[in-house]
Amino acid sequence: MASPVFRKLALAGFSVIAIAALMILSLPLLASTALIRDRITQEVGGLTGHRVEIGEAPHITLFPEIKVRLKAIQMTDQTQRSRVFLKADELEVSLSALAAVSGRIEFTAMRLVRPVLFLDRGNGISLEAALPRSGHIGRAIARASRQMENATEADKHKDIPSRAIGTIDIVDGRINLGPEEDGEIKLSALNGKVVWPRMNTALSAKMSGIWNGETFALEGTAEQPIMLLAGGMSDVDLALSSPLLSGNYEGTFSRAPTSHGEGVLSLQSPAPARAALWLKLPLMPGIAPGQTSMQARVSGDSGRLKLDETAFAGTDVSAKGALEISFAGDVPQISGALDFDFLDLDQLMAAFTSPPPEKMDSNERIEARRRLPVGLDLRLSASTATLASLSLTKVASTAQVKDGLAVLDISDATAFGGVVQAGLRLGSETWPYTGELRVLATDIDGKAVGDAMGRPNRFPSGTGTISLILEGKARTWRQLLEQSSGSFSAKFIKGSIPDLDLDAFKQQMDARGFFGLQLIEGAPLPFDVAELETTISAGTATIQKAEIRNSEQLVRFTGVIPYAGRSLALSGTLGPSLPTPPAPATQEKPAGKGDIRFFVGGSWNSPFITPVFVPALPQR
């Protein structure tokens, strides 16, 4: 019994050895045939759906694995052979030995050396046009496209072919924009790997390269690549890393009929402005420097994108809210609402105009942004904010930039113990620019205002209201104030004016000479009401009403205050407080008997006062 079994085992072993020897001995013969060489190029073309041309004879290596090295590769469109969209110095193909022995060509890996992809929209060469329309991949895409029209969501992935693809290595590739070698190099030093085992499995890729002078690395996975190429939806995971920008997107994506996606997007950048320049995106003036990150749940397509649950974080600022970006117009339109913990309103102003200089007598031009790269319609709120040297809390504001009009409106804010509202409008369609500035502050603490303005000894204390309206056309911030028209008013109650001693004032008046304001510094002047009303025309304020009143004294002023030159031309009276109601504001107040008359001239910083004597009229 043992002998027949032994003979059978020996025969089986001899058969295996003979078959292996036959395979090894037959490989040179099989690989050297013109049939195999032609079939490789046919298979590459059949897989991609494009015509493949080889400039040199293939080089075949048999051990330790079968590899075919093709040089001077060129891919052209099947319908327009003169339209070259891919060239490569070398294509190395690894083949399955078992498939080769049986006369079949089955790739296990490919290696493209120095490939160049040419994209030229002017000649109809784009990524869309480069997609396979025929061949194994093209037929699978067409089949999946037909499936999507008729099948249910659960059946859409059932009939995707399982044909093997393998691994594709890219070595020193680049992408050119324009016709062949004359085009601009958009991407260079591309190195990476695409792993796609079979058509019905996930595709993953890792790629590094140089774009616009900066290195980057990109990793991605598409769970349903054929469905994605056919215009269907696929789960995708993308990650970008570079010195200027890192990001990740995890969600779904569809490229047709318009690019559509829904998922979670996160971005981080150490220099947002430089990152925008690198990506050649519209650069908004006033972008905050320093480390910045953003995360949002995004949804939308190439026409409109929504960012819900948006969270921004920067070096000194963080915000949450929701945004919507529309790409339908000439420039992107950004709308939505953001809630900041801190908001720099000066930086926000820089988005649509050059900020005011520290000294408003500067001749710096008002640089309204004539053609902003984006349109804005944002509602902004903040726990705290700064505007120039002012500190604000509980801020509600809007920022709008559209059709040559830029608007920054603070509808509500708390400052100086009261409520502040302000608005700036700049129309940049014509030159000089049209500007409008409005400020309304109610129930504010005058002392806090004086401290903030750096003039604690020249601003009245007490609770008051301030209103400023300026409108005009100007090329510089100085002209805006010197040539504008509008009004200014202020009213404070139950306070005092520091360093305005009326007793010292009367003593200086009795001396009958002019004197500086510093000579009457001393005790404060208490008041029940301090009120100022002016009209502004061409940068000059004309006093309509100016009174400082307490239970004993009444001080009145009339005159003009030009902004240009910072001069003063005021006449005033000091007399007893009258119990009778004051005359209307438009009527000049007559001086009472015994009132002290005086004139205030000089400059804002160094005013002087001189008595005014009215000669006694002869009695008739």
Buried (B, 14 or more C-beta within 10 A) or exposed (E): EEEEEEEEEEEEEEEEEEEEEEBEEEBEEBBEEEEBBEBBBEBBBBBBBBBBBBEEEBEBEBEEEBBBBBBEBBBBBBEBEEBBBBBBBBBBBBBBBEBBBEEEBBBBBBBBBBBBBBBBEEBEBEEEBBBBBBBBBBBBBBBBBEBBEEBEEEEBBEEBBEBBBBBBBBBBBBBBBBBBEEBEBBBBEBBBBBBBBBBBBBBBBBBBBBBEEBEBBBBBBBBBBBBBBBBBBBBBBBBBBBBBBBBBBBBBBBBEEEEBBBBEBBBBBBBBBBBBBBBEEEBBBBBBEEEBBBBBBBBBBEEBBBBEEBBBBBEEBBBBBBBBBBEEEEBBBBBBBBBBBBBBBBBBBBBBBBBBEEEBBEEBBBBBBEEBEBBBBBBBBBEBBBBEEBBBEBBBBBBBBBEBBBBBBBEEBBBBEBBBBBBBBBBBEEEBBBBBBBBBBEEBBBBBBBEBEEEBEBBBBBBBBBBBBBBBBBBBBBBBBBBBBBBBBBBBBBBBBBBBBBEBBEEBBEEEEBBEBEBBBBBBBBBBBBBBBBBBBEBBBBBBBBBBBBEEBBBBBBBBBBBBEEBBBBBBBBBEEEEEEBEEEEEEBEBEEEBBBBBBBBEEEEBBBBBEEEEEEEEE
